[in-house]
Each structure stands twice: as C-alpha cells, then as structure tokens.
Amino acid sequence: MDFTLQPKPLQMKTSGKMRRRQRTSFHYTGRRPYSSSRPPPSEMNGISTYFPTFLILSSFLFGWLLGRHEGTRGIGVHFTLQSKEILQSLLDCILIYYGLAVRKECESSDGRSNNIAFCSTPQLLGKLMRERVALERRMQSKHGYGSYYHQFFNDLTTKSSPDIPALDEKKRVAIRSPLFLASPESTKKLSRRIIIKYLKAALREKSPTSQQQPRPTFTWITAGDSTAAAHGNLYSQSYTAILQDTVEDAFASFGIRFQAKNFGMGQYSSGPELGLCMNEVFGDDIDVLMWDFGSLQPDWEPTRRSVLWSNRAGLHPTRPILFSYDSFGERFLSLSEGDTGTILMDADVMQARRKQAPDSNVVLNLPDSLSDYRCGPTLEGGFRCNDNFRNFVCYLDEELEENSKIADTTACRENKFRTKPDCLDARYQVSWHPGWKDHMLRGRLIGHFLINSLEEAMFELDQLRSQYGDDQKALLDHLESLEFREERAFRQKSPDTKIWDSDEAVFSKMGSEMVLRGESICHTALLPSRSRLEGITTETENGEFDTGVNQFLMTKDIDGSLQLAFDMNDRQHCDLLEVDHKDFFLVREQDGWVSTIVPNEKELEVYRRSTPVEGIIVLCLKICPLNKCPDAYMNINEIRKHAKLFMSVDGNPVTNVQKLDTCHILEGANGIRWGKKDQFQLSIRINDPGTLHVLKISSIIVF
C-alpha cells in the first residue's frame, strides 16, 4: 500500500483575528525551513519574551565588533565573520534559544527521552543543544582537547576548500565541513533515516505499553581492515567505540538508542567475501555501513570491489547509508551504484587536519588527547615512507634520529598506545596502526558530523510537518513508503556490469549481474559475524556462541562432518583487545572424506530467499598474511589434477574451479550450476599421505 502523503493545501488567512494569531508563529524560508509556535511567556519562567532576544542580539553584535568568531559560544551557536552568514546565524540562534523553553509535557525527569512525542521542533533542538553544550564542555577539559577544541571541531560551514578536489556541484556538495562530502540526495536519505527512527520513538511513547517495547535503534556498523579493527589498541579505544561515546546521549535525547558495532577484520578487503556475505556478517539491521578498507593499502581495493559492495548494500534488507573513509576519487564515486546514499570522510583532508595538532616538542602541558600526538613532522612518531611492507608508514630509526635535523619523536612513539596495565602483551603495535589518540580524533569528528545530521533532520522534519501535517503515524508511513519505492526501483534497474564483464571467467560462466545482484546465503566461519555470534552457523541451541575446536587439539569427527576450528595463535591472552579472528572450516589429510550441508536449516530459516535458487557454490579460503600461505596449505587448484584434492556436490565430482576474485566457483561436468534446490551436500577429501596437508575454508556461498 502506498502511504505517500499529499501536501496540505494553502489556506488564505484574511481576518484580523487570524492575522493576530498568525503573529504567534513564523515560517522562515531560508536554507533551513522552520515553522513552530513560540511558547508563551508564562512557560518561560516569567522572563520577558523580548529580553532574551535583546541579550542574544547584544552578545552577537558585541562579539562581531570585537572580531571574534564565536559571539554566542555559551549557547552552542558559532558565528563567522562572513557577511552572508551573519543574518542566518542570528536567526538560528534565536530559534534555538526559544527551543530551550521546553514545555512541561515535553520534559522528562532526566531531561531526555520521555514525552518526546509532544515536542515541537525548537523543543527538540533545545534538547539537542544541551547535549552539544555538555559534549563541548567535556571536549574542552584537560582529558579532551582543551583550548584546541574549536581548532578541530568548529569548521562547520558549507564552503569550498583547497584541501579537497574540485567537485561537480550538481552531484555532490560539502556538508557543513569540507572533511565530509555527500550529494544532496544522500544527505536527504540520512535525514530521512533519522526522522523515521524519531517518529518510531515518538509513537512508542504514545503507546500504553511503551515500557515493554524496545527503543528504536540507529545502528552504525564499521567494516574495514586492521586500522578499523583498532589493532594494537584496546577494543574500547577504537574510533567506533569513541563514536558511540560521542553521540549516544544526543540520540537518546530524541528517544533513539544509538549502537555502534565494530566489525573490522585485519587483512581483509571489502570483497568478494565480505560483500557477498554482508547479511550474515554484519546483520540485517544497519542504518550506516562504514567502508574503511583503503587506509593501509589503497591499491588492494580495486574499484570493482566497491561496485560489488554498493550493489550488495542495495540488496540488504535495510539498505544502509554507505559512509566511506577514503580519498576522493573513482572508488568513492562507485559506491553510489547501490543508490542507498553515500558520504565520504575525506582521508586527505583528515591528514591535513591531523597536522594542525600542536607540536609536543614545542608546546608543553597539552591536553591528554593531543599530548605526544604530533612530534615535529611526524604523527604518533610515524611518517609517510615508500616501504610497502610497513604500509607506507615508518618510524624514524635511532641512527636517522641522531644524524638528522628531524625533531625528536621518541615521546610520540612511546606514548602512541595505551594498553598497559590492562593488557601487558598486546600485539600489532606497529608504525602503520594508529594509536588511541588518532582513533579518538576520528571518532569525535564522525560523532560531531552525526550530531549535525540530527539537527538537519529536525529541520527536515519541521518542513515535512508544514507540508503534510503533524500526524506522526501518517508521516512515518509516508517516509517508509518512499524507502520502499526506492528499493523497488533499485531492484528493477539493471546494474552497470562493465567493470566485472572484463573478467572473462565470471562473465562467461556466472554472469556479472549474478555476482552483483544474485541472492545468496553465506555459511561463514568469520568472527565477528552475526551468524557466528548468534549460533546460526553452528546451529547451537538458544543461539549460543560456539567457539569451535582448537585445530591443534582437533580429533576426527565420528560422523565425518566438516568441523569449525580456530588457531590459538590468532588469539591474544587479553580479552580487552581486538575481537576479529580468521576462524575456518578445517579439512585435514588424516580425516578422509568430510561433509557439510549448505546452507544449513538455521540459515535457511533466518536468511530467507525471495528469488529461485541458482545452484552456484563459491568457496572462499582463509586469507594468509601477505597472501603467502604455509607449505602445509593445500592449493585449491590441485582439484584439476584429480590426484590430491577431491570434492563432490551431492555425490557429483567437482572437476574444476573458476576464480571469482579471491574466491573460487565450483565447476562439475555440467558446469557451475548444481541444481535448483535449497540445500547441497558438499564433500571434501585430501589424499596426500604423510604430508598433513590442510584446506582452510572461511566461507561457503550458495547462489
């Protein structure tokens, strides 16, 4: 059913009585449409209606005359000296001030979440503004950024910047800060997603059983490599955890539960495995999906994988907004293929912002988040170099320090990581992994961006109210109808397959459209992943997590089942460190034939198909560091020789494999399609006596 609302018809108000009523509200039609009734003086604690406005005007003009950039910093509104912005900022300031006069039926005992269903737009902005002020005070403390706070977080104007490439204004514009880029359509989609969460929260509070209903959740998922996973740091120091700490109170003020989850995996790229296993790894409830795979080795992420990532995101049940940390270029532009909305945090601009940090060798007594962050030209003791094995970030060695004029970097290097005394033997504390201060800065910046997005969403909501009325259920149905129509349009539109058509094996055997848009179910061993954490992969009772078996202690399964295993060397002793592990389904020479059913019954139940089965089976093997696997690892191409490695699907031999990027399509006598049925029995055997060869499979994907 289409719940699209029609705009309210314009009504002419001509009577004197109606004109007098009209003076109690106003509609500002500038950059931020705004419409609301100002509360009467009786609800403003007896303060005169006009005296606060006089104070705001005086504060602004006084600050302007002094040449300051923040004339009214105390109430969370920052002015610039650009004449075109002065009037806009002044009006915004007055609007937000009146939002502070929150009516009693909108306020809760803690000033946050209760009765938000009855809040007007300025009242909601008042709630958000108080959270901004509280956050700003925290950020300006000695444990934050002190007096340097505004240097990093106060660039909130929409303007061009020499730090970013020239942009086609019809396709994308800078949002608030040149650090973040997106098209107007993408910002509108993000605002819509936030408004939908707020409307659900408001309707929940109107319900007589609201206490039994969970709050709507806005879910942020971080997907990326070892930098995203915060290797070398405590898990709680990752920028994803910092993001959670930064914005959860702001979202809570609107009755929304914010949840940021870190699914970063060291050594992994965005595709094809993670792209094809998006639902099974990241879950089926995602509002924003972070892409952070290009920090270490940008060349390892070809554009074809971004095209796959965006198309699979378009098929995801919740069609998440794609948030990318990358340099501006073709790879980011390709993320728009999924038509879900794309936002860029420009890595080049971020690097320039890092270099604005004060030099710890020159400035003493810096706040914690900046102390020993920059030492001379280095950040956290590291500098850009041409060493591929160090991911192009190196430390200055002792000899170079003693014989060069480069400033001392010892303090920055020694204080880069803060894992002791909690974890005494943390691994991966290397030059190319960011330390806790860098994660702190990135998490805070993304958090400020989301808080700005909350504000923009509230202005967008007010515009919707002025067009369609105040019926929250009708507004929610209308917005969800728009989301449904966009999903339907995406599925009906054929993808651009040119970049995948160049792969002859894929194009001739499977078809590029099947790779990009074909429905699949992924049987995965990866951690973290929804399928593992909820016991879907292992079909455990009550959804309990099954760790699998230690590969060194594993015994032959009496039923000949393919077993889930892990490598103890992949785990660290301290539980507070990273949680990403490359577990696998293990095939050993001494076990003979082993088998598994894919997908299993639980996977069929949870990941229901909406299209017919194609019967294509893809294996993704465990990734080896630097793509150099030990000699004991069986090469999957041995299957072509019919001597050491054997596979069968439902008893029919696998005679060949076709590459799908880094994964492999199983092929038999009748091609790559094994029948149109829900489940398949995959059997594998290694026949190479005395070698102890193994095959480690991370995921089995069935189209």
C-alpha positions in Angstrom: 0.0 0.0 0.0 1.3 3.5 -0.9 1.2 5.8 2.0 2.6 8.8 0.2 1.1 12.0 1.6 -0.1 15.0 -0.3 1.0 18.5 0.8 -1.6 20.4 2.7 -3.5 23.0 0.6 -2.6 26.6 1.2 -5.2 28.5 3.2 -5.5 32.2 3.0 -5.9 33.9 6.4 -7.6 37.3 5.9 -9.4 38.1 9.1 -7.8 40.4 11.7 -8.3 37.8 14.4 -6.5 35.2 12.3 -3.7 37.7 11.5 -3.2 38.4 15.2 -3.0 34.6 15.8 -0.5 34.3 13.0 1.9 36.6 14.8 2.5 33.9 17.4 4.3 31.8 14.8 6.5 32.4 11.9 7.9 30.5 8.9 11.5 31.1 8.0 12.0 30.1 4.3 15.8 30.3 4.1 18.3 27.5 4.0 16.6 25.7 6.9 12.8 25.8 6.6 11.4 26.3 10.1 7.9 26.5 11.5 6.8 26.4 15.1 4.7 28.1 17.7 6.7 30.1 20.3 5.8 29.2 23.9 4.0 32.0 25.8 5.9 34.0 28.4 4.2 32.0 31.2 6.1 29.0 30.2 9.5 30.8 30.1 9.8 31.1 33.9 8.4 34.6 33.9 11.2 36.1 31.8 10.2 38.7 29.4 9.6 37.4 25.8 11.8 40.1 24.3 14.6 40.5 26.8 16.4 37.2 25.9 16.3 38.2 22.2 17.9 41.5 23.2 20.6 39.6 25.1 21.3 37.4 22.1 21.5 40.4 19.7 23.8 42.2 22.1 26.0 39.2 22.6 26.3 38.7 18.8 26.9 42.3 18.0 29.5 42.7 20.8 31.4 39.6 19.6 31.2 40.7 16.0 32.6 44.2 16.8 35.5 42.5 18.7 36.3 40.5 15.6 35.6 37.2 17.4 34.4 34.1 15.6 32.1 32.8 18.3 29.9 35.7 19.5 27.5 33.4 21.4 29.6 30.4 22.2 27.9 29.9 25.5 24.6 28.7 23.9 26.3 26.5 21.4 25.9 28.6 18.2 29.1 29.8 16.5 29.2 32.8 14.2 31.7 33.6 11.5 32.6 37.0 10.1 31.3 36.1 6.6 28.6 38.7 6.0 26.4 36.3 4.0 26.1 34.1 7.1 25.5 36.7 9.8 21.8 37.0 9.4 21.3 33.3 9.0 23.3 32.6 12.2 21.5 35.2 14.1 18.1 33.8 13.3 19.2 30.3 14.0 20.5 31.5 17.4 17.1 33.0 18.3 15.2 29.9 17.2 17.4 27.6 19.3 17.1 29.8 22.3 13.3 29.5 22.3 13.8 25.8 22.0 15.3 26.0 25.4 11.9 26.9 26.8 10.8 23.3 26.8 7.2 22.7 27.8 6.5 20.6 30.8 4.7 17.9 28.8 7.8 17.5 26.6 10.3 17.2 29.5 11.2 14.1 31.5 12.8 13.7 34.9 16.2 13.4 33.3 15.5 15.9 30.6 16.0 13.5 27.7 13.7 10.8 26.3 10.2 10.8 27.9 7.3 12.5 26.2 9.3 13.4 23.0 6.1 12.7 21.1 4.8 16.1 22.2 7.9 18.1 21.4 7.9 20.9 18.9 10.9 21.4 16.6 12.5 24.1 18.8 12.0 22.0 21.9 13.8 19.1 20.2 16.6 21.4 19.1 16.8 22.7 22.7 17.3 19.1 23.9 20.0 18.6 21.3 21.7 21.9 22.1 22.0 21.0 25.7 23.7 17.7 24.7 26.0 19.8 22.4 27.0 22.0 25.3 27.6 19.1 27.6 29.8 17.4 24.9 31.7 20.6 24.3 32.5 21.1 27.9 33.8 17.5 28.0 35.9 18.0 24.9 37.3 21.3 26.3 38.5 19.6 29.5 42.1 18.5 30.1 41.1 15.0 29.2 39.8 16.2 25.8 41.2 18.9 23.5 41.3 21.9 25.9 41.5 25.2 24.1 42.3 23.5 20.8 38.7 22.1 20.6 37.4 24.7 18.2 40.5 24.3 16.0 39.5 20.8 15.2 35.7 20.8 15.6 34.5 24.3 14.8 34.7 24.3 11.0 31.0 23.8 10.4 30.4 26.0 7.4 29.4 24.8 3.9 32.2 26.1 1.7 34.8 25.1 -0.8 38.2 24.1 0.4 41.6 23.8 -1.3 42.1 20.5 0.6 39.5 18.7 -1.5 39.3 18.1 -5.3 37.1 20.3 -7.4 33.5 18.9 -7.2 30.6 18.8 -9.7 28.1 20.8 -7.6 25.2 19.0 -9.3 26.4 15.7 -8.0 27.9 16.4 -4.5 28.5 19.3 -2.2 30.4 19.8 1.1 28.2 19.2 4.1 29.0 21.5 7.0 32.7 20.8 6.8 35.0 20.1 3.8 36.0 17.0 5.7 32.7 15.3 4.9 31.3 15.2 1.3 28.0 13.9 0.0 25.3 14.7 -2.6 22.2 16.5 -1.6 20.3 13.3 -2.2 22.5 11.4 0.2 22.1 13.9 3.0 18.3 13.8 2.5 18.4 10.0 2.8 20.4 10.2 6.0 17.9 12.8 7.4 15.0 10.6 6.4 16.6 7.6 8.2 16.9 9.7 11.4 13.4 11.0 11.1 12.0 7.5 10.8 13.7 6.5 14.0 12.4 9.6 15.8 8.9 9.0 14.7 9.0 5.4 15.8 10.3 6.6 19.2 7.5 9.1 19.5 4.8 6.6 18.6 6.4 4.2 21.1 6.0 6.7 23.9 2.4 7.3 22.9 1.7 3.6 23.3 0.2 2.4 26.6 2.7 -0.5 26.6 5.8 1.7 25.8 7.8 0.3 28.7 7.5 -3.2 27.2 8.7 -2.0 23.8 12.4 -1.6 23.0 13.5 1.8 21.9 14.2 2.1 18.1 17.9 1.7 17.4 20.1 3.6 15.0 22.8 1.1 14.1 26.2 2.0 12.8 28.4 -0.8 11.5 32.2 -0.3 10.9 33.6 -2.6 8.3 37.3 -2.3 7.4 40.8 -3.6 7.8 43.1 -3.7 10.8 43.0 0.0 11.3 39.2 -0.1 11.7 39.6 -3.1 14.0 41.9 -0.9 16.2 44.7 -3.5 16.1 47.4 -2.5 18.7 44.8 -0.8 20.9 42.1 -1.8 23.4 38.8 -2.6 21.7 37.3 0.2 23.7 39.7 2.7 22.2 38.6 2.1 18.6 37.1 5.1 16.8 33.8 3.1 16.6 33.7 2.9 20.5 34.6 6.6 20.7 31.8 7.4 18.2 29.4 5.5 20.5 30.5 7.6 23.5 30.2 10.8 21.5 26.7 10.6 20.1 24.7 8.2 22.3 23.4 10.9 24.6 22.4 13.1 21.6 20.4 10.3 20.1 18.9 9.4 23.4 17.5 12.9 23.7 15.3 12.0 20.8 14.3 8.7 22.3 16.7 6.7 19.9 19.2 4.1 21.1 22.4 4.5 19.2 24.6 1.4 18.7 28.0 1.4 17.0 29.4 -2.1 16.3 33.0 -2.7 15.1 33.3 -5.5 12.5 36.8 -4.5 11.3 38.9 -7.5 10.2 42.7 -7.4 9.8 44.0 -8.5 6.4 40.5 -8.4 4.8 39.3 -6.4 1.9 35.7 -5.4 1.1 35.2 -8.2 -1.5 34.3 -10.5 -2.7 33.8 -12.5 0.5 32.6 -9.7 2.8 30.5 -8.1 0.1 28.8 -11.4 -0.7 28.3 -12.3 3.0 27.1 -8.8 4.0 23.9 -10.0 5.8 25.5 -13.0 7.5 28.5 -11.0 8.8 27.1 -7.5 9.6 23.5 -8.4 10.4 20.2 -7.4 8.9 19.7 -4.1 10.8 22.1 -1.5 9.5 21.5 2.3 9.2 25.0 3.4 8.3 27.7 1.0 7.0 31.2 2.3 7.2 33.7 1.4 4.5 37.3 1.6 5.8 39.4 -0.7 3.7 41.7 1.7 2.0 43.7 3.1 4.9 46.7 0.8 4.6 47.0 -0.5 1.0 44.6 1.6 -1.2 45.8 -0.3 -4.3 44.5 -3.6 -2.8 40.9 -2.2 -3.2 40.1 -2.0 -6.9 37.0 -0.2 -7.9 35.3 -3.4 -8.9 35.1 -4.4 -5.2 33.4 -1.0 -4.4 30.9 -1.7 -7.2 30.2 -5.1 -5.6 29.9 -3.6 -2.1 27.4 -0.9 -3.2 25.2 -3.3 -5.1 25.1 -5.8 -2.3 24.3 -3.0 0.1 21.4 -2.1 -2.2 20.1 -5.6 -1.7 20.5 -5.5 2.0 17.1 -5.6 4.0 17.7 -2.1 5.4 19.7 -0.6 2.5 22.2 1.2 4.7 23.7 4.6 4.0 27.3 4.0 2.9 29.9 6.0 4.8 33.4 5.8 3.3 36.8 6.8 4.8 38.8 7.2 1.7 40.4 9.7 -0.7 38.0 11.4 -3.1 38.0 9.5 -6.4 36.5 6.8 -8.6 36.3 4.3 -5.8 34.1 6.5 -3.7 32.0 7.5 -6.7 31.4 3.8 -7.5 29.7 3.4 -4.1 26.7 5.3 -5.4 25.8 2.2 -7.6 23.6 0.9 -4.8 21.6 4.1 -4.7 21.4 4.0 -0.9 23.2 7.3 -0.2 26.9 7.8 0.1 29.0 10.0 2.4 32.8 10.5 2.3 35.1 11.3 5.1 38.0 12.5 3.0 41.2 10.8 4.1 43.4 13.5 2.6 41.5 16.3 4.4 41.7 14.3 7.6 45.5 14.0 7.2 45.7 17.8 6.9 43.6 18.2 10.0 45.9 15.9 11.9 48.8 18.1 11.0 47.1 21.0 12.7 47.8 19.4 16.1 50.3 21.4 18.2 53.9 20.2 18.2 54.5 18.4 21.5 58.2 19.3 21.3 57.3 23.0 21.3 54.0 23.3 23.3 54.0 22.0 26.9 51.1 20.9 29.1 48.9 19.9 26.2 45.5 18.1 26.9 45.6 14.4 27.0 44.2 13.8 23.6 46.9 15.9 21.9 49.9 15.4 24.2 52.6 13.5 22.3 50.4 13.2 19.2 52.5 15.3 16.9 56.2 15.5 17.3 57.8 17.7 14.7 56.7 16.5 11.2 55.6 13.1 12.5 52.2 11.9 13.8 52.5 9.5 16.7 56.1 9.1 15.7 55.4 7.9 12.2 55.9 9.5 8.8 55.0 8.6 5.2 57.6 6.4 3.5 57.9 4.2 0.5 58.1 0.9 2.4 55.3 -1.4 1.2 55.9 -3.9 4.0 55.2 -1.2 6.6 52.1 0.0 4.7 53.9 3.2 3.8 54.1 4.4 7.5 57.6 4.1 9.2 59.2 5.1 12.4 62.5 7.1 12.4 65.3 4.6 13.4 67.8 5.6 16.0 70.6 6.3 13.5 68.4 8.6 11.4 67.3 10.5 14.5 70.9 11.1 15.7 72.2 12.2 12.3 69.4 14.3 11.0 67.7 17.6 11.8 64.3 15.9 12.2 62.8 16.6 15.6 62.8 14.1 18.4 59.9 11.6 18.0 60.6 9.4 21.0 57.8 10.7 23.2 55.1 10.3 20.5 56.3 6.8 19.6 56.4 5.6 23.2 53.0 7.1 24.1 51.2 6.1 21.0 49.5 3.1 22.5 47.9 2.9 25.9 47.2 -0.8 26.6 49.1 -1.2 29.9 48.4 -2.2 32.7 45.2 -3.8 31.3 47.0 -5.8 28.6 50.7 -6.3 29.0 51.5 -8.2 25.8 49.4 -6.5 23.2 50.4 -7.4 19.6 50.3 -5.4 16.4 51.7 -2.1 17.9 53.4 -1.2 14.7 54.1 2.0 12.8 51.1 1.7 10.5 48.5 1.1 13.1 47.0 4.3 14.5 47.2 4.8 18.3 44.5 5.7 20.7 44.7 9.4 20.2 44.2 9.1 16.4 41.2 6.8 17.0 39.9 9.4 19.5 40.1 12.2 17.0 38.4 10.3 14.2 35.6 9.0 16.4 34.9 12.5 17.8 34.9 14.1 14.3 32.4 11.5 13.0 30.4 11.9 16.1 30.1 15.7 15.6 29.1 15.0 12.0 26.2 12.8 13.2 25.1 15.3 15.7 25.0 17.9 13.0 22.9 15.4 11.0 20.5 15.1 13.8 20.0 18.8 13.7 19.5 18.8 10.0 17.0 16.0 10.3 14.9 18.0 12.8 14.7 20.9 10.4 13.7 18.5 7.6 11.0 17.1 9.9 9.7 20.5 10.5 9.4 21.1 6.8 7.5 17.8 6.5 5.1 18.9 9.2 4.5 22.2 7.5 3.7 20.3 4.2 1.8 17.2 5.4 0.6 17.9 8.9 1.5 16.7 12.4 0.1 13.1 12.2 3.2 11.1 13.2 1.9 7.8 12.1 0.9 9.2 8.7 4.4 10.8 8.4 6.1 7.5 9.2 4.0 5.6 6.7 4.9 8.2 4.1 8.6 8.1 4.7 8.7 4.3 4.8 6.7 4.3 1.6 9.4 6.4 0.0 12.1 3.9 1.2 10.1 1.0 -0.3 9.7 2.7 -3.6 13.5 3.4 -3.8 14.2 -0.2 -3.0 11.8 -1.4 -5.7 13.3 1.0 -8.3 16.8 -0.3 -7.5 15.8 -3.9 -7.9 14.1 -3.2 -11.2 17.1 -1.3 -12.6 19.9 -3.4 -14.1 23.4 -2.8 -12.6 26.3 -1.4 -14.6 28.3 -4.6 -15.2 31.1 -3.3 -17.4 33.8 -3.4 -14.7 33.0 -7.0 -13.9 32.4 -8.1 -17.5 36.2 -7.7 -18.1 36.7 -10.8 -16.0 36.3 -13.5 -18.7 35.7 -16.4 -16.2 33.0 -14.5 -14.3 31.4 -13.1 -17.5 31.3 -16.4 -19.4 30.5 -18.7 -16.5 28.4 -17.0 -13.9 27.5 -13.6 -15.3 28.4 -10.3 -13.8 24.8 -9.4 -12.9 24.6 -12.6 -10.8 27.7 -11.6 -8.9 26.4 -8.1 -8.2 22.7 -8.8 -7.6 22.2 -12.5 -7.3 20.6 -13.6 -4.0 22.9 -15.8 -1.9 23.3 -17.4 1.5 26.7 -17.5 3.2 27.9 -20.2 5.5 30.7 -18.4 7.3 33.3 -19.1 10.0 34.5 -15.4 10.3 34.5 -13.5 13.5 32.9 -11.2 14.3 29.8 -12.1 12.3 26.1 -12.3 13.1 26.0 -16.0 12.0 28.7 -17.0 14.4 27.7 -14.8 17.4 24.1 -15.9 17.2 24.9 -19.6 16.7 23.4 -19.7 13.2 26.5 -21.2 11.5 26.8 -23.9 14.2 23.0 -24.4 14.8 23.5 -24.3 18.5 20.5 -24.3 20.9 19.2 -21.0 22.1 21.5 -19.1 19.7 24.6 -19.6 21.9 28.0 -18.8 20.6 30.2 -21.8 19.7 33.9 -21.1 19.6 34.7 -24.2 17.5 37.6 -26.5 18.2 41.3 -25.8 18.6 42.9 -27.0 15.4 45.8 -28.5 17.4 43.5 -30.5 19.6 41.0 -31.5 17.0 40.1 -35.2 16.6 38.4 -36.9 13.7 34.6 -36.4 13.8 32.9 -39.8 14.0 30.1 -38.6 11.7 32.6 -37.3 9.1 31.3 -33.7 9.5 33.3 -30.7 8.3 34.4 -29.1 11.6 34.7 -25.4 12.6 38.2 -24.7 14.0 40.4 -21.9 15.2 44.1 -21.2 15.6 45.1 -20.3 19.1 48.0 -18.2 17.7 45.3 -15.9 16.3 44.0 -15.2 19.8 45.6 -12.8 22.3 45.7 -13.5 26.0 44.0 -10.3 27.0 40.2 -10.2 26.3 40.2 -6.4 26.0 42.0 -6.4 22.7 40.6 -7.0 19.2 37.8 -9.5 18.6 38.3 -10.2 14.9 39.5 -13.8 14.2 40.0 -15.7 11.0 38.3 -19.0 12.0 37.8 -21.6 9.4 36.2 -24.9 8.4 39.2 -27.4 8.5 39.8 -30.2 6.1 42.8 -32.5 7.1 44.5 -35.2 5.2 44.1 -37.7 8.0 40.3 -37.3 8.3 39.4 -38.7 4.9 36.1 -37.6 3.4 34.3 -34.8 5.4 30.9 -33.3 4.5 28.6 -30.5 5.3 25.1 -29.3 4.3 25.0 -25.8 2.9 23.1 -23.8 3.7 22.0 -25.4 7.0 18.5 -25.5 8.3 19.0 -22.5 10.6 20.5 -20.4 7.8 17.5 -21.2 5.5 15.2 -20.1 8.3 17.0 -16.8 9.1 18.1 -15.8 5.6 15.0 -16.5 3.6 15.3 -16.2 -0.2 12.9 -14.2 -2.3 14.2 -15.5 -5.6 14.8 -19.0 -7.0 18.0 -20.9 -6.2 20.7 -20.8 -9.0 22.7 -23.7 -7.5 26.1 -21.9 -7.8 28.6 -22.7 -5.0 31.5 -20.5 -4.2 34.4 -21.3 -1.7 36.4 -18.5 0.0 39.6 -19.8 1.6 41.3 -18.5 4.8 43.4 -15.4 3.9 47.1 -15.8 4.6 49.3 -12.8 5.7 50.7 -11.0 2.6 49.0 -13.8 0.6 51.8 -16.2 1.4 50.4 -19.4 2.8 52.4 -22.1 4.6 53.5 -25.1 2.7 51.0 -27.3 4.6 48.1 -25.4 2.9 46.6 -27.3 0.0 46.3 -25.3 -3.2 42.7 -25.5 -4.3 43.9 -25.7 -8.0 45.0 -29.2 -7.2 41.4 -30.3 -7.8 42.1 -30.1 -11.5 44.7 -32.7 -11.3 42.4 -35.3 -9.7 45.3 -36.6 -7.5 45.5 -34.9 -4.1 42.3 -32.9 -3.6 38.8 -34.1 -4.3 35.4 -32.5 -3.9 31.8 -33.5 -4.7 28.4 -31.9 -4.6 25.6 -34.3 -3.8 27.9 -37.1 -5.0 28.8 -35.4 -8.3 32.6 -34.7 -8.7 33.9 -31.2 -8.8 36.3 -31.2 -11.8 37.4 -27.6 -11.9 37.3 -24.2 -10.1 36.9 -20.8 -11.6 38.3 -17.7 -9.9 35.9 -15.1 -8.5 38.4 -12.5 -7.5 40.0 -14.2 -4.5 37.2 -16.8 -4.1 36.5 -19.9 -6.2 33.4 -21.1 -8.1 33.0 -24.9 -8.1 32.5 -26.5 -11.5 31.4 -30.0 -12.5 30.8 -32.0 -15.6 27.6 -30.0 -16.3 29.0 -26.6 -15.5 28.8 -24.4 -12.4 25.1 -24.9 -11.6 24.4 -27.9 -9.4 20.6 -27.9 -9.5 17.7 -25.7 -8.3 17.3 -27.0 -4.8 17.6 -25.4 -1.3 20.5 -27.4 0.1 23.6 -29.2 -1.1 25.9 -31.7 0.4 29.5 -30.6 -0.1 32.1 -33.3 0.5 35.9 -32.8 0.5 38.9 -35.1 0.8 42.7 -34.6 0.8 44.6 -37.7 -0.4 48.3 -37.0 0.2 49.5 -39.4 2.8 52.3 -38.4 5.2 52.1 -34.7 4.3 49.5 -33.5 6.9 48.1 -31.1 4.2 45.1 -29.0 5.2 42.5 -26.9 3.5 41.0 -24.0 5.4 37.7 -22.6 4.2 36.4 -19.3 5.7 33.0 -19.1 3.8 30.8 -21.2 1.6 28.4 -19.1 -0.5 25.4 -20.6 -2.3 23.6 -18.6 -5.0 
